[in-house]
Amino acid sequence: MTPAIRLLEKHGIKFDLLAYQHDPDAPAYGLEAAEKLNLPAAQVFKTLVVSDESNRLYVAIVPVAKQLSMKAMAKAVKVKRITMADKDLVMRSTGYVLGGVSPLGQKKPLPTVLDDSAESLPTIYVSAGRRGLEVALVPSDLLQLTRAVFSSVASDN
């Protein structure tokens, strides 16, 4: 059981757990989850950790088929500029390995932005804290547990 699952259970949040056989050679973990679980890519979200010029960390949750707009994310968290965070720092801060970073149950809660495309979806899928494990939940529950805000932070390229 992962910290993400424990957090959901602790708060009595309704969720479904979906598992698949992870391929370590998969080029994109999120897209692999969507394909192997036969889910619409627009409903499967990846968790990205970024940092600002002061090395403060933030979490962005965006659809797996999209890219994170660095400019939009910086605006959403009210900083000048952001970049992808150092992978070792991500693992230390979240307690998860890359490709299995969940927005839930992180060691240190970080300011979080959920792409607003999730707002109209009945269910979204995010990492449950391990490669090959996804959790399905209502976007408002994810928002509540992570204290996230909705913002348009995904782009097509």
C-alpha contacts under 8 A as a table, 3 or more apart, distances in Angstrom:
res1	aa1	res2	aa2	distance
1	M	5	I	6.32
1	M	6	R	6.92
2	T	5	I	5.33
2	T	6	R	6.33
2	T	128	A	6.99
2	T	129	G	5.85
2	T	130	R	7.45
3	P	6	R	5.01
3	P	7	L	6.08
3	P	104	L	7.41
3	P	105	G	4.80
3	P	106	Q	7.21
3	P	129	G	7.11
4	A	7	L	5.19
4	A	8	L	6.38
4	A	102	S	6.72
4	A	103	P	7.81
4	A	104	L	4.71
4	A	105	G	4.33
4	A	106	Q	7.45
4	A	128	A	5.68
4	A	129	G	6.01
5	I	8	L	5.15
5	I	9	E	6.20
5	I	105	G	7.76
5	I	128	A	6.54
6	R	9	E	5.14
6	R	10	K	5.97
6	R	105	G	7.65
7	L	10	K	5.06
7	L	11	H	6.33
7	L	104	L	7.11
7	L	105	G	5.85
8	L	11	H	5.40
8	L	12	G	6.17
8	L	13	I	5.18
8	L	14	K	7.57
8	L	15	F	7.59
9	E	12	G	4.99
9	E	13	I	6.16
10	K	13	I	7.84
13	I	141	D	7.10
14	K	137	L	6.79
15	F	135	V	6.52
15	F	136	A	5.45
15	F	137	L	4.94
15	F	138	V	7.92
16	D	135	V	5.63
16	D	136	A	5.00
16	D	137	L	6.87
17	L	128	A	7.71
17	L	133	L	7.12
17	L	134	E	5.93
17	L	135	V	4.66
17	L	136	A	6.38
18	L	37	L	7.62
18	L	133	L	5.81
18	L	134	E	5.12
18	L	135	V	6.11
18	L	136	A	7.61
19	A	37	L	7.90
19	A	132	G	5.53
19	A	133	L	4.55
19	A	134	E	6.32
20	Y	33	A	7.39
20	Y	36	K	6.55
20	Y	37	L	6.83
20	Y	132	G	4.95
20	Y	133	L	6.52
21	Q	132	G	5.76
22	H	26	A	7.90
22	H	32	E	7.85
22	H	131	R	6.27
22	H	132	G	4.77
23	D	26	A	5.39
26	A	29	Y	6.26
26	A	32	E	6.60
28	A	31	L	5.51
28	A	32	E	6.11
29	Y	32	E	5.00
29	Y	33	A	6.32
29	Y	99	G	5.71
29	Y	131	R	7.67
30	G	33	A	5.14
30	G	34	A	6.44
30	G	44	V	7.08
30	G	45	F	6.98
30	G	46	K	5.79
30	G	64	V	5.21
30	G	99	G	7.72
31	L	34	A	5.05
31	L	35	E	6.12
31	L	41	A	6.96
31	L	64	V	5.77
31	L	65	A	6.76
32	E	35	E	5.18
32	E	36	K	5.96
33	A	36	K	5.32
33	A	37	L	5.85
33	A	39	L	7.95
33	A	44	V	7.80
33	A	132	G	7.00
33	A	134	E	7.63
34	A	37	L	5.41
34	A	38	N	5.70
34	A	39	L	4.81
34	A	40	P	6.41
34	A	41	A	5.60
34	A	44	V	6.25
35	E	38	N	4.99
35	E	39	L	6.49
35	E	41	A	7.99
36	K	39	L	7.90
39	L	43	Q	7.25
39	L	44	V	7.20
40	P	43	Q	5.58
40	P	44	V	6.84
41	A	44	V	5.19
41	A	45	F	7.87
41	A	63	P	6.78
41	A	64	V	6.15
41	A	65	A	6.00
42	A	45	F	7.56
42	A	63	P	5.57
42	A	64	V	7.16
42	A	65	A	6.97
43	Q	63	P	6.61
43	Q	118	A	7.34
43	Q	121	L	7.31
43	Q	123	T	7.06
43	Q	124	I	4.88
43	Q	125	Y	6.13
44	V	63	P	5.69
44	V	64	V	5.92
44	V	124	I	5.90
44	V	125	Y	4.65
44	V	126	V	6.20
45	F	61	I	6.05
45	F	62	V	5.09
45	F	63	P	4.16
45	F	64	V	5.14
45	F	124	I	7.05
45	F	125	Y	5.94
45	F	126	V	5.26
45	F	127	S	7.90
46	K	61	I	5.57
46	K	62	V	5.51
46	K	63	P	6.07
46	K	64	V	5.40
46	K	126	V	6.31
46	K	127	S	7.17
47	T	59	V	6.73
47	T	60	A	5.88
47	T	61	I	4.69
47	T	62	V	6.81
47	T	101	V	6.19
47	T	102	S	6.25
47	T	103	P	6.10
47	T	126	V	7.45
47	T	127	S	7.55
48	L	59	V	5.69
48	L	60	A	5.11
48	L	61	I	6.27
48	L	62	V	7.91
48	L	84	M	7.77
48	L	101	V	7.82
49	V	57	L	6.62
49	V	58	Y	5.65
49	V	59	V	4.62
49	V	60	A	6.24
49	V	84	M	6.36
49	V	85	A	5.75
49	V	90	V	6.58
50	V	57	L	5.62
50	V	58	Y	5.32
50	V	59	V	6.35
50	V	60	A	7.45
50	V	82	I	6.34
50	V	83	T	5.52
50	V	84	M	4.31
50	V	85	A	4.46
51	S	54	S	7.61
51	S	55	N	5.16
51	S	56	R	5.27
51	S	57	L	4.43
51	S	58	Y	6.11
51	S	82	I	5.39
51	S	83	T	5.57
51	S	84	M	6.15
51	S	85	A	5.08
52	D	55	N	5.15
52	D	56	R	5.54
52	D	57	L	6.79
52	D	74	A	7.89
52	D	79	V	6.87
52	D	80	K	7.68
52	D	81	R	5.85
52	D	82	I	4.39
52	D	83	T	6.53
53	E	56	R	7.52
53	E	80	K	7.80
53	E	81	R	6.51
53	E	82	I	6.67
57	L	85	A	7.21
57	L	110	L	6.54
57	L	111	P	7.54
58	Y	110	L	5.51
58	Y	111	P	5.11
58	Y	112	T	5.86
58	Y	113	V	7.92
59	V	103	P	7.28
59	V	110	L	6.37
59	V	111	P	6.20
59	V	112	T	4.53
59	V	113	V	6.21
60	A	68	L	7.61
60	A	73	M	7.50
60	A	112	T	5.91
60	A	113	V	4.98
60	A	114	L	6.07
60	A	115	D	7.53
60	A	153	V	7.83
61	I	103	P	7.56
61	I	112	T	7.65
61	I	113	V	6.24
61	I	114	L	4.77
61	I	115	D	6.06
62	V	66	K	6.89
62	V	67	Q	7.36
62	V	68	L	6.71
62	V	114	L	6.52
62	V	115	D	5.32
62	V	153	V	7.30
62	V	154	A	5.92
63	P	66	K	5.48
63	P	67	Q	7.80
63	P	115	D	7.65
63	P	154	A	7.34
64	V	67	Q	7.60
65	A	156	D	7.84
66	K	154	A	5.97
66	K	155	S	5.68
66	K	156	D	5.16
66	K	157	N	6.90
67	Q	154	A	5.53
67	Q	155	S	5.23
67	Q	156	D	6.07
67	Q	157	N	5.94
68	L	73	M	7.44
68	L	153	V	5.92
68	L	154	A	4.69
68	L	155	S	6.07
69	S	72	A	5.24
69	S	73	M	6.10
69	S	153	V	5.39
69	S	154	A	5.43
69	S	155	S	5.68
70	M	73	M	5.07
70	M	74	A	6.03
70	M	81	R	7.50
70	M	82	I	6.15
70	M	83	T	6.95
70	M	153	V	7.65
71	K	74	A	5.21
71	K	75	K	6.29
71	K	81	R	7.07
71	K	82	I	7.65
72	A	75	K	5.08
72	A	76	A	6.10
72	A	152	S	6.96
72	A	153	V	5.09
72	A	154	A	7.91
73	M	76	A	4.92
73	M	77	V	6.32
73	M	82	I	7.53
73	M	113	V	7.80
73	M	153	V	5.41
74	A	77	V	5.38
74	A	78	K	5.84
74	A	79	V	5.14
74	A	80	K	6.10
74	A	81	R	5.50
74	A	82	I	5.73
75	K	78	K	4.84
75	K	79	V	6.22
75	K	80	K	7.35
76	A	113	V	7.43
76	A	151	S	6.52
76	A	153	V	7.73
77	V	111	P	7.94
77	V	113	V	7.96
79	V	82	I	7.47
85	A	89	L	6.97
85	A	90	V	6.48
86	D	89	L	5.27
86	D	90	V	6.21
87	K	90	V	4.96
87	K	91	M	6.27
87	K	98	L	7.25
88	D	91	M	5.18
88	D	92	R	6.17
89	L	92	R	5.09
89	L	93	S	5.91
90	V	93	S	5.23
90	V	94	T	5.89
90	V	95	G	7.84
90	V	96	Y	7.79
90	V	98	L	7.84
91	M	94	T	5.40
91	M	95	G	5.25
91	M	96	Y	5.24
91	M	97	V	5.53
91	M	98	L	6.96
92	R	95	G	5.50
92	R	96	Y	7.69
93	S	106	Q	7.38
93	S	107	K	6.12
93	S	108	K	5.86
94	T	101	V	7.18
94	T	105	G	7.99
94	T	106	Q	4.45
94	T	107	K	4.99
94	T	108	K	6.12
94	T	109	P	7.94
95	G	106	Q	6.10
95	G	107	K	5.60
96	Y	100	G	6.13
96	Y	101	V	5.04
96	Y	102	S	7.28
96	Y	106	Q	7.54
96	Y	129	G	6.36
96	Y	130	R	7.41
97	V	100	G	5.43
97	V	101	V	5.99
97	V	130	R	7.50
98	L	101	V	5.72
99	G	130	R	7.54
99	G	131	R	5.83
100	G	127	S	5.96
100	G	128	A	7.31
100	G	129	G	4.98
100	G	130	R	4.30
100	G	131	R	4.55
100	G	132	G	7.84
100	G	133	L	7.96
101	V	127	S	6.38
101	V	128	A	7.82
101	V	129	G	5.45
101	V	130	R	7.06
102	S	105	G	7.19
102	S	106	Q	7.16
102	S	126	V	6.68
102	S	127	S	4.78
102	S	128	A	5.60
102	S	129	G	4.74
102	S	130	R	7.84
103	P	106	Q	6.72
103	P	126	V	7.57
103	P	127	S	7.48
103	P	146	T	6.99
104	L	128	A	7.61
104	L	129	G	7.83
104	L	142	L	7.80
104	L	145	L	7.23
104	L	146	T	6.53
105	G	109	P	7.84
106	Q	109	P	5.87
109	P	146	T	7.41
111	P	146	T	7.96
111	P	147	R	7.47
111	P	148	A	6.75
112	T	146	T	6.64
112	T	147	R	6.87
112	T	148	A	4.55
112	T	149	V	6.65
113	V	148	A	5.17
113	V	149	V	5.05
113	V	150	F	5.88
113	V	151	S	6.44
113	V	153	V	7.95
114	L	118	A	7.26
114	L	143	L	7.49
114	L	148	A	6.31
114	L	149	V	6.02
114	L	150	F	4.95
114	L	151	S	6.30
114	L	153	V	7.83
115	D	118	A	6.13
115	D	119	E	7.96
115	D	150	F	5.68
115	D	151	S	5.22
115	D	152	S	5.17
115	D	153	V	5.43
115	D	154	A	6.28
116	D	119	E	5.29
116	D	150	F	4.91
116	D	151	S	4.99
116	D	152	S	5.16
116	D	153	V	7.63
117	S	120	S	6.54
117	S	121	L	7.48
117	S	152	S	7.35
118	A	121	L	5.27
118	A	124	I	6.96
118	A	139	P	6.30
119	E	139	P	6.55
119	E	140	S	7.81
119	E	150	F	7.44
121	L	124	I	6.79
121	L	138	V	7.95
121	L	139	P	7.28
122	P	138	V	6.07
122	P	139	P	7.31
123	T	136	A	6.32
123	T	137	L	5.38
123	T	138	V	4.73
123	T	139	P	6.37
124	I	136	A	5.60
124	I	137	L	5.69
124	I	138	V	6.26
124	I	139	P	6.24
125	Y	134	E	6.16
125	Y	135	V	5.43
125	Y	136	A	4.45
125	Y	137	L	6.54
126	V	134	E	5.51
126	V	135	V	5.53
126	V	136	A	6.74
127	S	130	R	6.75
127	S	131	R	7.48
127	S	133	L	6.13
127	S	134	E	4.49
127	S	135	V	6.08
128	A	133	L	5.43
128	A	134	E	4.76
128	A	135	V	5.19
129	G	133	L	6.98
129	G	134	E	7.80
130	R	133	L	5.52
130	R	134	E	7.98
137	L	141	D	6.91
137	L	142	L	7.14
138	V	141	D	5.44
138	V	142	L	6.72
139	P	142	L	5.11
139	P	143	L	6.16
140	S	143	L	4.92
140	S	144	Q	6.11
141	D	144	Q	5.08
141	D	145	L	6.18
142	L	145	L	5.29
142	L	146	T	6.08
142	L	148	A	7.74
143	L	146	T	5.46
143	L	147	R	5.47
143	L	148	A	4.83
143	L	149	V	6.70
144	Q	147	R	5.08
144	Q	148	A	6.89
145	L	148	A	7.87
